[in-house]
């Protein structure tokens, strides 16, 4: 169904261009819904690149501008901070390399991607002499003119590659429900994606999650498992999709399908991790130690509690409490899904599980909204609810940079209560969307995707009569 007819927000917005599509609208020979969504995705991602322009111009050298212009990105700093400017393998166990550089604190998929983008950067830059750099102090590299030029190039190369990931994710999402390809437009036009798409490398995992949703909708359990396994090797959260697959298979009494997904996921994860593990077991374990020993960090409810009470919360306490909450959340979610009149969709279950994980995670970086985005647009394809949720995310996005820039600190010198409000507003908006998705599961008549006699999607019209 065309969104100008199906969605009240889109219908109201369409009044400025002639109103909702008419019942006799013609077909366009080339502009299919999929191509329109991909074009919108390209425009949206280009706006995201433009949003980083203030920092790009000075190679992220201005420490204040990255917060005032909200154009911060991890990419330029890790290019010199993790040895990519010298093309070191992220999992090298060479003592000299490890004394000079910290190990990448991300899963292997991101480490491989970042290293590959560095190789491409050096190739485009004309193969600079990395041996000469090894003799320089590491801390001086970022400020050197030739390296600063490479930093900009590295961000550009990474942006092009992640733009392809975004396009791939949008393409996957258009095919999850062939009757509703327009639902993917909410992903392609996401304001949260515009501002946070280039903060880190999370779009790689987003594309793999979208691929898992597509493969599952196409009844391809092995491919679903491969996507989940590779996604988990890139970011941990795609692992939680296995819970959704399990619930669906329990309701369908299809143990064989779950076994295929699980086996494919485990094998692909092992194969993806093998090069890093075989290079250096100790460097491979850094990601796991880093997350286990991390304390309350930006954006988390734990940081709010710690600053408000002025008492340090030990990381062991946070680990135990977070996992206790998450396990309880999953048990309640399981009960809801088993009690539902109809089998919930994978996007609905996946959204609820990942949302529960993020609510009590030890850190909530601004780009973590991307984890939920492909799941949310398919779990609740309604612009009103998606915009309410993303409004909270955008408010938090602005406040976290103001907080880091020191502009939210009160004159008394105490912790910023306004930043705490931003964290709570984000959580409330996320819970709003959680509540709506739970309602759709328990009362399928509210779920626009599962309504009876759903008509096929209309192509982009050229005229309306």
KABEL-V295587 format. One record per run of one state. SS is the DSSP state (H for helix, E for strand, L for the rest). FROM is the first residue (numbers start at 1). TO is the last residue. If there is no record, write none. Layout:
ss	from	to
SS	FROM	TO
SS	FROM	TO
This chain:
ss	from	to
L	1	2
H	3	6
L	7	7
H	8	17
L	18	32
H	33	51
L	52	52
H	53	57
L	58	64
H	65	68
L	69	74
H	75	81
L	82	83
H	84	86
L	87	94
H	95	100
L	101	107
H	108	125
L	126	129
H	130	134
L	135	137
H	138	140
L	141	144
H	145	176
L	177	177
H	178	188
L	189	190
H	191	196
L	197	202
H	203	217
L	218	220
H	221	232
L	233	235
H	236	252
L	253	254
H	255	279
L	280	280
H	281	284
L	285	285
H	286	293
L	294	300
H	301	309
L	310	314
H	315	339
L	340	345
H	346	359
L	360	365
H	366	379
L	380	382
H	383	405
L	406	416
H	417	442
L	443	443
H	444	446
L	447	465
